[in-house]
Amino acid sequence: MKLKKKLMMGSMSAAMGLSLVAGGTYAAFNDVEDTSAAFAAGTLEMDLEQVAEGKPFTFEVVNLKPGDTMTRDIKFVNKGSLAIKEVLMAIENMQFASIGTVLGDEPQAEMMFPGSGDSWFDNVNTDPLAFLDQFRVSIITLGAESGGDYQKELLGQDDNVTLKDFYLASDSLNSKDASSSQINAARSKVYDAINHKNYIKGHRLNVTTETNNGWEGLPVDPTDPDVLRLKIEFIDDQDKDEYGEYEQNIYQANGAMLTFSFEATQWEGQEITEDDLGENGYIETNEQANNGE
């Protein structure tokens, strides 16, 4: 019985094999080739570097008086593999303190207001926006395009834009500190001060150089770091009140810490052709300015 069963199965297999050949669905010759497809995203990375040794990026300074100015030069360096189109600047956060709010914390009070242990201030300002309005902002972008000296003033001293204006115009998240009318007024003031409206993106200020050629923004190739020169001036207001006191006296022993943010953005997407590719399919044109046009 076992032998017959095996023979029958062998006959069935043979019959099926003949059927496949007769049906014409079997090819005697075959050739299969494989090709690989690799996809790797580029990197968008910007570093902030100080231009002068010993100068911090922060504006955390104390013991200021009206008429004082502070200048910081910040260099934007492209450390990635993709060209950077814009660097958008805004004030993201503010922390305000007056001597009345910090006297309960003696170490903090001494840090922000040296000698405040024996406070004699009885007219301390508690309005952070009024305090920020005492500081005028100037912004200049500096570049070295094509080996030359490229300089563009975005905000000048005559524009009279203050930290209050720039802070309220930066982002709607700051609405907790002001009314919508105050925010809209600040945005209008900043917009009017900027000659090139395309420097404003989503209530942020583009602070890279704009030359409409291969040096625009922060390309990887050619290497083109930009420098932002940010100047803040404590306005010297000589106005006095009815008692002969300077009106700015109420700002004594006020302090604020501001967080400036810089957002790097990419160029628009482009249709990749053979002319864009280098060795191993590397997209060389993505290192250059205007690669999305």
Phi, psi and omega in degrees: 000319181294320181296317179297320182298319181293321180293320180295319179295324178293323178294321180295320180295318180296319180296320180294323179295317178296324181294321180295317181292317181295329181286346177076020182257010182243130179253133182285330183244143181211147178218118181244126177242147178246146172228144183260150177229111181250136180234123180227128179281146175284177181244136176248107186216127179236137176249147172258128180235142177281139183279318181249135180297142176086357179256118179282165177283337186280158174251034178279086180235152182231167177067038178279155173228155177306136183101343178288148175232150178230130180235133176232133173254120181243126181263131175262121182239127178280113181255005183258198180251355181249142175294143178261127182280311185221153168241113187259122187255141176205163170262112186275329189208150175223136173238117184251145176212141169245167185299331180291335182270347185244355183297337177288344179242092188300317178299318180292319180298319180291327179290314183278325182228082181305136180079016185278359181301322178254067186289135175242006183286125177241005181228043184290132177288138177239015179256105184296326181291322177296324178293314180296335181288354179272359185240120180270141184248133171235137182227127177230137173257138182237133177221170179233045182302133178055028179080001180265188181249107182253124181223133180222127178272119179270314175231127179253169180298324181290342178289338176056039173274127183257172176300328177298313180299312184293323179294312182290328180282345188293313188200147181294343178297340180279004183296342179294340183263355185203166177280165180296326179293322177294319180295314180297322178295320179294318180295319178297321181294317180291316180300317181293331181283338180269120182293320182261107186297335181286359174281350179259124177227110177058042180065026173238154184256124177284119186247018172267161179290147181231103185241000178059035175212199184293354182258003184291144180070218179234077179290156171281321179229112004281159177296124187210076175289146176249157178239130174260123175255110183250123182238131178237128183243129174281107186300133178264097183261121184269004181294143179238156177273185184294344179264005180084009179270142174296135182296333180285354179301332183291346181268000176297139180068026169262154178208152178211141173245125183248142176252112175269130178246148180230113183257119178271135181238156181272167169284166179295160178293156181224160174278118184278128176240176179299330180293341180274345190264144173247212182295137178060029176076012181290131184275095185291327184292341178289353174273352188251159178291157177060026183284351179263004183263000000 
